[in-house]
Amino acid sequence: MIPNKTLLELLVKNNKIDQATADKLLKDSQTLNQSVEEIIYERNLVSQNEIAKIKSEYYKIPTKYFTKEDIIPNEVLNIIPEEVARTHQMVAFKKEGDTLHVGMLFPDDQQAQDILKFIAKQRKLNIAIYLVTKSDLENIWKNYRSFATRLKEIQDSVEIFKRQSKPSHQLYQQRVVRIDEASGIIAEEAPIIKIVSTVLEEAVESNSSDIHIEPMRNKLRIRFRLDGELKEVLSLPLELQPAIVARIKILSDLKIDETRIPQDGRFRTILDNKEIDFRVATFPTALGEKVAIRVLNPYVGLKTIDDLGVRAYHKILIEEAIAKPFGMILATGPTGSGKTTTLYAILQGLNKEAVNIVSLEDPVEYFIEGLNQSQVKPEIGYDFASGLRQIVRQDPDIIMVGEIRDNETAALAVHAALTGHLVLSTLHTNNAIGVIPRLIDMKIEPYLLPASLILMMAQRLVGRLCDHCKQKVEATGSLKEEIEKSIAALPKELREKYQKDKYEIYLPQGCKECNYKGIKGRMPLFEVLKMTPSLEEIVLKDPSAANLQQEAEKQGMVTLRQDGIIKALEGLISIDEVLKETMEREQGLK
């Protein structure tokens, strides 16, 4: 591994980071007992390709970048066993004659070099070393075991469980697993542990956001939510339900003998050298307990503003707002529209040694180093309102409130913004201009809003088109008319950039890469409205929806639909989805 100081010097020299960031990284490295390179990977401070380029020049060895078209034969991949490959961050990817091509993240790992020398001697091979990126390595490692292989392992575990456990009818008829029975089942053998761990691993590797374990009449259904949609991935005998639920409860530190009421918990585990959090919620149904597990993978869920796909016309407004020493920034949209993810992205940009950031969340979804994150517990009287009263005593510079749900929380958030704090929170409205009437409905005096509210954001999530199979077509008929209408209403500089005689859009097709859905991942649409002197006057005189909308148009606000159409013309998303997701907003303005 390149020495910390050397790597930092090279990064500064190549203008990838500034000296202040380098100094902080060196200090963090000493504090956390981690290498600078590892911290950079965790925080996504420099692209992996840039790191690889710098390392390639330092070690004077070539870099290998992988694409989806690169197929590694199993007989080559397995020359280096999976455990060894993961431990020493390397992979065998090609064999030409008597030369084995090996990709390494840390080519100076002495133990790894000794292993490669042994392999070379045993198999009479020459070894050619290449630098690879961390993400490429992790993608290749997935080829060691396919889900089909894991499913076979699960089936074997099911058979073992059936042979070793009580008859199925006894388990099903009871439905309630007593603590002694649950302990017996878990401790008896490892099949249930194997089943649960395999399901969790596959959910993480497939980038699923949620796992649903649901008892049906004649089976136990397991579904993953991927790209916003639920898909059944596994069906197990119903008799396994008590033992599987008990295992998950043990991991989450929940009461395994309590099946009558819902329970919430969480646990953390390490998969592929990554810390992954799982948030667990049980729910009693007529057929037994249902379990919903949220997969909180910071390597997927935590994003920067740039990662979210925020365009320059919106990014400028956001950066201006967060540069202010105090005021309130509100993200709005329906449940599941990515509001909290956006706030996390903003907080990561604000997370510096010189500021004290305190958050109130329900629940804490991702733990971010440097933030003081607190989870509200309404059942003991610790809600957003009471928590916010306590936060201001913690000498905060920046406050994040998970959601403004009631009048009291709204009043406290406004007060915090007025007394020198930057406040970030979420609110349920259909669009950005809806924030102002919503706060007034929550008994906030209109004269307080101009001084406290600095930015309003609305967003929606739409499916991202698969790059491998999307098909370009010319927009015609009503679609072309809708595009022309939206482009014509853009500010002049954007209108000139995107206005054309004909418009090309992309349609989802479906291929192996996207599981034949045509969609791979999701992307947010945004609209951003800032508080201006003109808007302040309207808020004080007549904050009607029509007046607010008129002022937003004067500002040149790029709406959700316009942002979506721009991204559709760029080939990122489907225009049909844009129109569907923004229909509610457009109708609300009529």
C-alpha positions as CSV (number, residue, x, y, z in Angstrom):
1,M,0.0,0.0,0.0
2,I,1.3,3.5,-0.9
3,P,2.4,5.3,2.3
4,N,-0.3,7.7,3.5
5,K,1.8,10.8,3.1
6,T,3.0,9.8,-0.3
7,L,-0.5,9.1,-1.6
8,L,-1.7,12.5,-0.2
9,E,1.2,14.3,-1.8
10,L,0.4,12.7,-5.2
11,L,-3.3,13.5,-4.8
12,V,-2.6,17.2,-4.1
13,K,0.0,17.3,-6.9
14,N,-2.6,16.0,-9.3
15,N,-5.3,18.5,-8.0
16,K,-7.6,15.7,-6.8
17,I,-7.8,17.2,-3.3
18,D,-6.6,20.4,-1.6
19,Q,-4.0,20.6,1.1
20,A,-6.6,21.2,3.8
21,T,-8.4,17.9,2.9
22,A,-5.1,16.1,2.8
23,D,-4.2,17.3,6.3
24,K,-7.6,16.2,7.6
25,L,-7.3,12.8,6.0
26,L,-3.9,12.2,7.6
27,K,-5.3,13.1,11.0
28,D,-8.4,10.9,10.5
29,S,-6.2,8.1,9.4
30,Q,-4.3,8.3,12.7
31,T,-7.4,8.6,14.7
32,L,-9.4,5.8,13.0
33,N,-6.3,3.5,12.5
34,Q,-7.2,3.2,8.8
35,S,-5.1,3.9,5.8
36,V,-5.8,7.1,3.8
37,E,-6.7,5.0,0.8
38,E,-9.4,3.1,2.7
39,I,-10.9,6.3,4.0
40,I,-11.0,7.8,0.5
41,Y,-12.8,4.7,-0.7
42,E,-15.3,4.9,2.2
43,R,-16.0,8.7,1.7
44,N,-15.9,8.7,-2.1
45,L,-13.6,11.7,-2.1
46,V,-11.7,10.7,-5.3
47,S,-13.0,8.5,-8.0
48,Q,-11.6,5.0,-8.0
49,N,-10.4,5.4,-11.6
50,E,-8.3,8.4,-10.6
51,I,-6.8,6.5,-7.6
52,A,-5.9,3.6,-9.9
53,K,-4.2,6.0,-12.4
54,I,-2.1,7.5,-9.6
55,K,-1.2,4.1,-8.2
56,S,-0.4,2.8,-11.7
57,E,2.2,5.6,-12.2
58,Y,3.6,5.0,-8.7
59,Y,4.0,1.2,-9.0
60,K,4.8,1.4,-12.7
61,I,2.3,-1.4,-13.5
62,P,-0.7,-1.3,-15.9
63,T,-4.3,-0.8,-14.9
64,K,-7.1,-3.1,-15.9
65,Y,-10.6,-1.8,-16.1
66,F,-13.5,-4.3,-16.5
67,T,-16.7,-3.9,-18.4
68,K,-19.9,-6.0,-18.4
69,E,-18.6,-7.7,-21.5
70,D,-15.6,-9.1,-19.7
71,I,-16.4,-12.8,-18.9
72,I,-14.0,-14.6,-16.6
73,P,-14.1,-18.4,-17.0
74,N,-14.7,-20.3,-13.7
75,E,-11.6,-22.4,-14.1
76,V,-9.5,-19.1,-14.2
77,L,-11.4,-17.4,-11.4
78,N,-11.0,-20.4,-9.1
79,I,-7.2,-20.6,-9.5
80,I,-7.3,-18.1,-6.6
81,P,-9.8,-19.3,-4.0
82,E,-12.6,-16.9,-3.0
83,E,-11.5,-16.5,0.6
84,V,-7.9,-15.7,-0.5
85,A,-9.1,-13.3,-3.2
86,R,-11.2,-11.4,-0.8
87,T,-8.7,-11.3,2.0
88,H,-5.9,-10.0,-0.2
89,Q,-8.0,-7.9,-2.5
90,M,-7.1,-9.6,-5.8
91,V,-8.6,-11.8,-8.6
92,A,-7.4,-14.0,-11.4
93,F,-9.1,-12.8,-14.6
94,K,-7.3,-14.3,-17.6
95,K,-5.0,-17.1,-18.6
96,E,-3.0,-16.9,-21.8
97,G,-0.7,-19.8,-22.4
98,D,1.4,-20.2,-19.3
99,T,0.7,-16.6,-18.1
100,L,-1.9,-15.9,-15.4
101,H,-3.2,-12.3,-15.4
102,V,-4.0,-11.1,-11.8
103,G,-5.7,-7.9,-10.8
104,M,-4.7,-6.5,-7.4
105,L,-5.8,-3.5,-5.3
106,F,-2.6,-3.5,-3.3
107,P,0.2,-5.0,-5.4
108,D,2.8,-4.6,-2.7
109,D,0.9,-6.9,-0.3
110,Q,3.7,-9.2,0.7
111,Q,1.5,-12.1,1.8
112,A,-0.4,-11.9,-1.5
113,Q,2.8,-11.9,-3.5
114,D,3.9,-15.1,-1.6
115,I,0.6,-16.7,-2.4
116,L,1.0,-15.9,-6.1
117,K,4.5,-17.2,-6.1
118,F,3.2,-20.5,-4.6
119,I,0.5,-20.7,-7.3
120,A,3.0,-20.0,-10.0
121,K,5.3,-22.7,-8.8
122,Q,2.5,-25.3,-8.3
123,R,0.9,-24.7,-11.7
124,K,4.1,-23.8,-13.6
125,L,2.7,-20.3,-14.5
126,N,4.0,-16.8,-14.9
127,I,2.1,-14.1,-13.1
128,A,1.3,-10.7,-14.8
129,I,0.1,-8.1,-12.2
130,Y,-2.4,-5.4,-13.0
131,L,-3.9,-2.7,-10.8
132,V,-7.7,-2.8,-10.5
133,T,-10.3,-0.7,-8.9
134,K,-12.1,-1.7,-5.7
135,S,-15.6,-1.7,-7.3
136,D,-14.4,-3.9,-10.2
137,L,-13.0,-6.4,-7.7
138,E,-16.2,-6.5,-5.7
139,N,-18.2,-7.0,-8.9
140,I,-16.0,-9.9,-10.0
141,W,-16.1,-11.6,-6.6
142,K,-19.8,-12.0,-7.1
143,N,-19.0,-14.6,-9.8
144,Y,-17.7,-17.0,-7.2
145,R,-21.1,-18.1,-6.2
146,S,-24.2,-17.4,-8.2
147,F,-27.7,-17.1,-6.6
148,A,-28.5,-20.4,-8.2
149,T,-25.7,-22.1,-6.2
150,R,-27.0,-20.4,-3.0
151,L,-30.5,-21.6,-3.7
152,K,-29.2,-25.1,-3.9
153,E,-27.5,-24.6,-0.5
154,I,-30.8,-23.3,0.9
155,Q,-32.7,-26.3,-0.3
156,D,-30.1,-28.6,1.3
157,S,-30.5,-26.6,4.6
158,V,-34.3,-27.0,4.3
159,E,-33.9,-30.8,4.0
160,I,-31.6,-30.9,7.0
161,F,-34.0,-28.8,9.0
162,K,-36.9,-31.1,8.1
163,R,-35.0,-34.2,9.3
164,Q,-33.8,-32.6,12.5
165,S,-36.9,-30.6,13.6
166,K,-40.4,-31.4,14.8
167,P,-43.1,-32.4,12.4
168,S,-44.3,-29.5,10.4
169,H,-47.9,-29.6,11.5
170,Q,-46.9,-29.0,15.1
171,L,-44.9,-25.9,14.3
172,Y,-47.7,-24.5,12.0
173,Q,-50.5,-25.2,14.4
174,Q,-48.8,-23.5,17.2
175,R,-47.7,-20.5,15.2
176,V,-46.4,-19.0,18.4
177,V,-42.8,-20.1,19.1
178,R,-42.1,-20.3,22.8
179,I,-38.7,-19.1,23.8
180,D,-37.5,-22.5,24.7
181,E,-38.7,-24.0,21.5
182,A,-37.1,-21.2,19.5
183,S,-33.8,-21.7,21.3
184,G,-34.0,-25.4,20.7
185,I,-34.5,-25.0,17.0
186,I,-31.7,-22.4,16.6
187,A,-29.2,-24.3,18.7
188,E,-30.1,-27.7,17.3
189,E,-28.3,-27.2,14.0
190,A,-27.1,-24.6,11.5
191,P,-29.6,-24.9,8.6
192,I,-31.8,-21.9,9.7
193,I,-28.7,-19.8,10.3
194,K,-27.5,-20.7,6.8
195,I,-30.8,-19.9,5.2
196,V,-31.0,-16.5,6.9
197,S,-27.4,-15.5,6.1
198,T,-27.8,-16.5,2.5
199,V,-30.9,-14.4,2.0
200,L,-29.2,-11.4,3.6
201,E,-26.1,-11.8,1.5
202,E,-28.1,-12.0,-1.7
203,A,-30.1,-9.0,-0.8
204,V,-27.0,-7.0,-0.3
205,E,-25.3,-8.2,-3.5
206,S,-28.4,-7.5,-5.6
207,N,-28.6,-4.0,-4.1
208,S,-32.1,-4.6,-2.8
209,S,-33.5,-2.0,-0.5
210,D,-35.9,-4.2,1.5
211,I,-36.5,-7.9,2.3
212,H,-40.1,-9.1,3.0
213,I,-40.5,-12.5,4.7
214,E,-44.2,-13.3,4.6
215,P,-46.2,-16.3,5.7
216,M,-48.8,-17.4,3.1
217,R,-51.4,-20.2,3.3
218,N,-49.1,-22.8,2.0
219,K,-45.6,-21.3,1.9
220,L,-43.2,-18.8,3.3
221,R,-42.7,-16.1,0.6
222,I,-39.5,-14.1,0.5
223,R,-39.4,-11.0,-1.7
224,F,-36.8,-8.3,-2.4
225,R,-37.5,-4.7,-3.4
226,L,-35.2,-3.8,-6.2
227,D,-35.5,-0.4,-8.1
228,G,-38.7,0.3,-6.2
229,E,-40.5,-3.0,-7.1
230,L,-41.0,-6.1,-5.1
231,K,-40.1,-9.5,-6.6
232,E,-40.4,-12.9,-5.2
233,V,-36.9,-14.6,-5.0
234,L,-37.6,-17.6,-2.9
235,S,-40.4,-19.8,-1.6
236,L,-39.8,-21.9,1.5
237,P,-42.0,-24.5,3.4
238,L,-44.3,-22.7,5.9
239,E,-43.0,-24.8,8.7
240,L,-39.7,-22.9,8.6
241,Q,-41.4,-19.6,9.5
242,P,-41.1,-19.7,13.3
243,A,-37.4,-20.7,13.2
244,I,-36.5,-18.1,10.6
245,V,-38.3,-15.3,12.4
246,A,-36.7,-16.4,15.7
247,R,-33.3,-16.3,14.1
248,I,-33.9,-12.8,12.8
249,K,-35.2,-11.7,16.3
250,I,-32.1,-13.0,17.9
251,L,-29.9,-11.1,15.5
252,S,-32.0,-7.9,16.2
253,D,-32.1,-8.3,19.9
254,L,-35.9,-8.7,19.9
255,K,-38.1,-10.8,22.2
256,I,-38.5,-14.1,20.5
257,D,-41.4,-15.1,22.7
258,E,-43.4,-12.0,21.9
259,T,-45.5,-12.6,18.7
260,R,-48.6,-10.6,19.5
261,I,-47.4,-7.1,18.9
262,P,-45.0,-5.5,16.3
263,Q,-41.4,-5.1,17.3
264,D,-38.6,-3.0,15.8
265,G,-34.8,-3.6,16.0
266,R,-31.7,-3.5,14.0
267,F,-28.3,-5.2,13.7
268,R,-25.0,-4.7,11.9
269,T,-22.9,-7.3,10.1
270,I,-19.9,-7.4,7.9
271,L,-20.3,-8.7,4.3
272,D,-17.4,-8.6,1.8
273,N,-15.4,-6.5,4.4
274,K,-18.2,-3.9,4.4
275,E,-20.3,-3.0,7.5
276,I,-24.0,-3.3,6.5
277,D,-26.9,-2.3,8.8
278,F,-30.3,-4.0,8.7
279,R,-33.4,-2.5,10.2
280,V,-36.0,-5.1,11.2
281,A,-39.7,-4.7,11.8
282,T,-42.0,-7.6,12.7
283,F,-45.7,-7.5,12.2
284,P,-48.3,-10.1,13.5
285,T,-50.7,-11.4,10.8
286,A,-53.4,-14.1,10.8
287,L,-50.9,-16.6,9.4
288,G,-47.9,-15.8,11.6
289,E,-45.4,-13.0,11.9
290,K,-44.3,-11.0,8.8
291,V,-40.8,-9.5,8.8
292,A,-39.7,-6.5,6.9
293,I,-36.0,-5.8,6.7
294,R,-34.6,-2.6,5.4
295,V,-31.0,-3.0,3.9
296,L,-29.0,0.0,4.9
297,N,-25.9,-0.3,2.7
298,P,-23.9,2.9,3.0
299,Y,-21.9,1.9,-0.1
300,V,-25.2,2.1,-2.1
301,G,-27.6,4.3,-0.2
302,L,-25.2,7.1,0.8
303,K,-24.7,9.4,-2.1
304,T,-23.3,12.8,-2.8
305,I,-25.2,15.6,-4.5
306,D,-23.5,14.8,-7.8
307,D,-24.3,11.1,-7.4
308,L,-28.0,12.0,-7.1
309,G,-28.0,13.5,-10.6
310,V,-28.6,17.1,-9.5
311,R,-28.1,19.3,-12.5
312,A,-26.1,22.6,-12.4
313,Y,-29.2,24.8,-12.5
314,H,-30.4,23.2,-9.2
315,K,-26.9,22.6,-7.7
316,I,-26.1,26.3,-7.7
317,L,-29.2,27.1,-5.6
318,I,-28.5,24.3,-3.1
319,E,-24.9,25.3,-2.7
320,E,-25.9,29.0,-2.2
321,A,-28.4,27.9,0.5
322,I,-26.0,25.6,2.5
323,A,-23.3,28.3,2.4
324,K,-25.6,30.5,4.6
325,P,-24.9,30.5,8.3
326,F,-28.5,30.0,9.3
327,G,-32.0,29.4,7.9
328,M,-34.2,26.4,7.0
329,I,-33.9,24.1,4.0
330,L,-36.9,21.8,3.4
331,A,-37.1,18.8,1.1
332,T,-40.7,17.8,0.2
333,G,-42.3,14.9,-1.6
334,P,-44.4,11.8,-0.9
335,T,-43.1,8.9,1.2
336,G,-40.4,7.0,-0.6
337,S,-39.3,9.8,-2.9
338,G,-35.8,10.0,-1.5
339,K,-36.0,13.1,0.7
340,T,-33.9,11.7,3.5
341,T,-31.3,10.5,1.0
342,T,-31.0,14.0,-0.4
343,L,-30.6,15.5,3.1
344,Y,-27.8,12.9,3.9
345,A,-26.1,14.0,0.6
346,I,-26.2,17.6,1.7
347,L,-25.0,16.8,5.2
348,Q,-22.0,14.9,3.9
349,G,-21.0,18.1,2.1
350,L,-21.4,20.0,5.3
351,N,-19.7,17.5,7.5
352,K,-16.4,19.2,8.6
353,E,-14.4,19.3,11.8
354,A,-15.3,22.9,12.4
355,V,-19.1,22.4,12.6
356,N,-21.3,20.5,15.1
357,I,-24.0,18.6,13.2
358,V,-26.8,17.1,15.3
359,S,-29.7,15.1,13.8
360,L,-33.1,13.8,15.0
361,E,-34.2,10.8,12.9
362,D,-37.0,8.2,12.9
363,P,-35.2,5.9,12.4
364,V,-31.4,6.6,11.9
365,E,-31.0,5.0,8.4
366,Y,-27.2,5.5,7.9
367,F,-24.6,6.2,10.5
368,I,-22.2,9.0,9.2
369,E,-18.9,9.5,10.9
370,G,-18.7,13.0,12.4
371,L,-22.5,13.4,12.9
372,N,-24.3,13.2,16.2
373,Q,-27.3,11.2,15.2
374,S,-30.2,10.5,17.6
375,Q,-33.3,8.3,17.1
376,V,-36.6,9.5,18.4
377,K,-38.7,7.2,20.5
378,P,-42.3,8.6,20.8
379,E,-43.4,5.7,23.0
380,I,-41.2,7.2,25.8
381,G,-42.1,10.8,25.1
382,Y,-38.9,11.4,23.0
383,D,-40.4,12.8,19.8
384,F,-39.2,15.4,17.3
385,A,-40.5,18.3,19.3
386,S,-39.0,17.2,22.6
387,G,-35.7,16.2,20.9
388,L,-35.5,19.5,19.1
389,R,-35.8,21.4,22.4
390,Q,-32.8,19.4,23.7
391,I,-30.7,19.7,20.5
392,V,-30.4,23.5,20.8
393,R,-28.6,22.9,24.2
394,Q,-26.0,20.8,22.4
395,D,-24.4,23.9,20.8
396,P,-25.2,22.8,17.2
397,D,-24.3,24.6,14.0
398,I,-26.4,22.5,11.8
399,I,-29.6,20.6,12.8
400,M,-31.3,17.9,10.8
401,V,-34.9,17.0,11.7
402,G,-36.1,13.8,10.0
403,E,-39.6,15.1,9.4
404,I,-41.8,18.1,10.4
405,R,-45.0,16.3,11.4
406,D,-46.9,18.7,13.7
407,N,-47.3,22.3,14.6
408,E,-45.0,22.2,17.6
409,T,-42.1,20.7,15.6
410,A,-42.6,23.3,12.9
411,A,-42.5,26.2,15.3
412,L,-39.4,24.8,17.0
413,A,-37.6,24.3,13.7
414,V,-38.5,27.9,12.6
415,H,-37.2,29.2,15.9
416,A,-34.0,27.3,15.6
417,A,-33.5,28.7,12.1
418,L,-34.1,32.2,13.4
419,T,-31.6,31.9,16.2
420,G,-28.5,31.2,14.1
421,H,-28.8,27.5,13.1
422,L,-28.9,25.9,9.7
423,V,-31.9,23.6,9.8
424,L,-32.6,20.7,7.3
425,S,-35.8,18.8,7.4
426,T,-38.6,17.1,5.3
427,L,-42.2,18.0,4.8
428,H,-45.1,16.3,3.0
429,T,-46.3,18.6,0.1
430,N,-46.7,17.9,-3.6
431,N,-44.3,20.6,-4.9
432,A,-41.8,23.3,-3.8
433,I,-44.3,26.2,-3.6
434,G,-46.6,24.1,-1.4
435,V,-44.1,24.4,1.5
436,I,-45.2,28.0,2.3
437,P,-49.0,27.4,2.6
438,R,-48.3,24.1,4.4
439,L,-46.2,25.9,7.1
440,I,-48.9,28.6,7.4
441,D,-51.5,25.8,7.9
442,M,-49.2,24.5,10.7
443,K,-49.7,27.8,12.5
444,I,-46.4,29.4,11.5
445,E,-46.9,33.2,11.3
446,P,-46.3,34.4,7.7
447,Y,-44.0,37.2,8.8
448,L,-41.5,34.5,10.2
449,L,-41.1,32.7,6.9
450,P,-39.0,35.2,4.9
451,A,-36.4,35.4,7.7
452,S,-36.3,31.6,8.4
453,L,-37.0,29.8,5.1
454,I,-34.2,29.9,2.5
455,L,-34.8,26.9,0.2
456,M,-37.6,24.6,-0.8
457,M,-37.0,21.4,-2.7
458,A,-39.5,18.9,-4.1
459,Q,-38.5,15.6,-5.6
460,R,-39.8,12.3,-7.1
461,L,-38.0,9.0,-7.9
462,V,-38.2,7.4,-11.3
463,G,-36.6,4.3,-12.8
464,R,-33.2,4.8,-14.5
465,L,-33.0,3.2,-18.0
466,C,-30.6,0.3,-18.5
467,D,-27.7,1.6,-20.5
468,H,-27.3,-1.8,-22.2
469,C,-30.7,-2.1,-23.8
470,K,-32.4,1.3,-24.0
471,Q,-33.6,2.1,-27.5
472,K,-33.5,5.6,-29.1
473,V,-36.6,6.8,-31.0
474,E,-38.0,10.1,-32.2
475,A,-40.7,11.7,-30.1
476,T,-43.9,12.3,-32.1
477,G,-47.5,13.3,-31.6
478,S,-48.6,14.2,-28.0
479,L,-45.2,13.3,-26.6
480,K,-43.4,15.8,-28.8
481,E,-46.0,18.5,-27.9
482,E,-45.4,17.9,-24.2
483,I,-41.6,18.2,-24.7
484,E,-42.0,21.4,-26.7
485,K,-44.3,22.9,-24.2
486,S,-41.9,22.1,-21.3
487,I,-38.8,23.2,-23.1
488,A,-40.4,26.5,-24.2
489,A,-41.1,27.4,-20.5
490,L,-37.5,26.9,-19.5
491,P,-35.2,29.9,-18.6
492,K,-33.6,31.4,-21.7
493,E,-30.1,29.8,-21.4
494,L,-31.6,26.3,-20.8
495,R,-34.2,26.8,-23.6
496,E,-31.5,27.6,-26.1
497,K,-29.5,24.5,-25.0
498,Y,-32.3,22.0,-25.3
499,Q,-34.7,23.4,-27.9
500,K,-34.6,21.4,-31.2
501,D,-36.6,20.8,-34.3
502,K,-36.9,17.1,-33.4
503,Y,-36.5,15.3,-30.1
504,E,-35.0,11.9,-29.5
505,I,-36.1,9.9,-26.4
506,Y,-35.2,6.4,-25.1
507,L,-37.5,3.5,-24.4
508,P,-36.9,0.6,-22.0
509,Q,-36.4,-2.8,-23.6
510,G,-35.1,-5.4,-21.2
511,C,-32.0,-7.5,-21.2
512,K,-30.0,-9.8,-18.9
513,E,-28.2,-6.9,-17.2
514,C,-31.5,-5.4,-15.9
515,N,-33.3,-8.7,-15.4
516,Y,-35.4,-7.9,-18.5
517,K,-37.1,-4.9,-16.8
518,G,-35.4,-2.2,-18.9
519,I,-34.8,-0.3,-15.7
520,K,-31.7,-0.5,-13.5
521,G,-31.6,1.8,-10.5
522,R,-33.6,5.0,-9.8
523,M,-33.0,8.7,-10.3
524,P,-34.6,11.6,-8.5
525,L,-36.3,14.6,-10.3
526,F,-36.0,17.9,-8.5
527,E,-37.5,21.4,-8.4
528,V,-35.9,24.0,-6.2
529,L,-37.3,27.4,-5.1
530,K,-35.3,29.9,-3.1
531,M,-36.5,32.7,-0.9
532,T,-36.1,36.1,-2.7
533,P,-37.1,39.6,-1.9
534,S,-40.0,39.3,-4.4
535,L,-41.1,36.1,-2.9
536,E,-40.9,37.6,0.6
537,E,-43.4,40.3,-0.4
538,I,-45.8,37.7,-1.7
539,V,-45.5,35.7,1.5
540,L,-46.3,38.8,3.6
541,K,-49.2,40.1,1.4
542,D,-51.0,37.2,-0.3
543,P,-49.3,33.7,-0.3
544,S,-51.8,32.1,-2.6
545,A,-50.8,29.1,-4.8
546,A,-51.4,31.2,-7.9
547,N,-49.2,34.1,-6.7
548,L,-46.5,31.7,-5.5
549,Q,-46.5,29.9,-8.8
550,Q,-46.2,33.1,-10.8
551,E,-43.2,34.2,-8.7
552,A,-41.6,30.8,-9.2
553,E,-41.9,31.2,-13.0
554,K,-40.4,34.7,-12.8
555,Q,-37.4,33.1,-10.9
556,G,-37.0,30.6,-13.7
557,M,-37.7,27.6,-11.5
558,V,-37.1,24.4,-13.3
559,T,-40.1,22.2,-12.4
560,L,-40.1,18.4,-11.6
561,R,-41.5,17.8,-15.1
562,Q,-39.0,20.0,-16.8
563,D,-36.1,18.4,-14.9
564,G,-37.5,15.0,-15.9
565,I,-37.8,15.9,-19.6
566,I,-34.3,17.2,-19.7
567,K,-33.0,13.9,-18.2
568,A,-35.2,11.9,-20.6
569,L,-33.7,13.8,-23.5
570,E,-30.3,12.9,-22.1
571,G,-31.3,9.2,-22.2
572,L,-31.3,8.6,-18.5
573,I,-34.9,8.0,-17.8
574,S,-38.2,7.1,-19.6
575,I,-40.4,10.1,-20.5
576,D,-43.5,8.0,-19.9
577,E,-42.4,7.6,-16.3
578,V,-41.6,11.3,-16.0
579,L,-45.1,12.3,-17.1
580,K,-46.7,9.7,-14.8
581,E,-44.8,10.8,-11.7
582,T,-45.3,14.5,-12.3
583,M,-49.0,14.4,-13.3
584,E,-50.1,15.1,-9.7
585,R,-48.0,18.2,-9.5
586,E,-49.1,19.6,-12.8
587,Q,-52.7,19.0,-12.1
588,G,-52.3,20.7,-8.7
589,L,-51.2,23.9,-10.4
590,K,-54.3,24.1,-12.7
